[in-house]
Amino acid sequence: MKRIALAIAATLMAAPAVAQDFDWHAPENRRLVHQRLSEWADMCASIGFERLPTPDATTMQDRINAHLLLAASPEFVLNQWARLIQTATRDTSDLEERAADALIAARDDPSRWAEAENLYVNTLRNGFLNPVLAACREGTHDALISRNYYRGDGSVDRFVEQVRARFAESVRALDE
């Protein structure tokens, strides 16, 4: 039976103890892979990629199985998928701290509002949005993803405008 590394399975599965025995041949594990890829596709669609109508879970389990069976290295493919998903699920506490610094700076010295807003926007854009956009774009090169989950191209521009709009609200919320 093929097994993937603990780090890869941990991304796809919630319980690390179970992850050690991750077997992509098992239908329930392919169902989990499908669920994670579907959630990832939703994230990519939220930044402008075209979300494709995904077939039912059973069909997708079969397609995932066929895709992995035809891959030169199924573990490598699973690694790639896990890496894409990790882009959006990684620890962002450092970014959150830096964004909070910008909010506090704007509250404490309104004369530096524009500088604080730029720090806030750039922290979120460069630390989170751009890496997610790059990972979504990379995902479009995977045959299974581009045929069943999403395709096209996205942009973080709309999100950047939303982040700018939330900046002022967030600064005001600090005093509440």
HELIX and SHEET records of a PDB file:
HELIX    1   1 LEU A    6  LEU A   12  1                                   7    
HELIX    2   2 PRO A   16  ALA A   19  1                                   4    
HELIX    3   3 PRO A   27  ALA A   45  1                                  19    
HELIX    4   4 ALA A   57  LEU A   70  1                                  14    
HELIX    5   5 PRO A   74  THR A   89  1                                  16    
HELIX    6   6 SER A   93  ASP A  108  1                                  16    
HELIX    7   7 PRO A  110  ARG A  112  5                                   3    
HELIX    8   8 TRP A  113  LEU A  124  1                                  12    
HELIX    9   9 ARG A  125  LEU A  129  3                                   5    
HELIX   10  10 ASN A  130  GLY A  139  1                                  10    
HELIX   11  11 ALA A  143  ASN A  148  1                                   6    
HELIX   12  12 ASP A  157  LEU A  174  1                                  18    
SHEET    1   A 2 GLU A  50  ARG A  51  0                                        
SHEET    2   A 2 TYR A 150  ARG A 151 -1                                        
END                                                                             
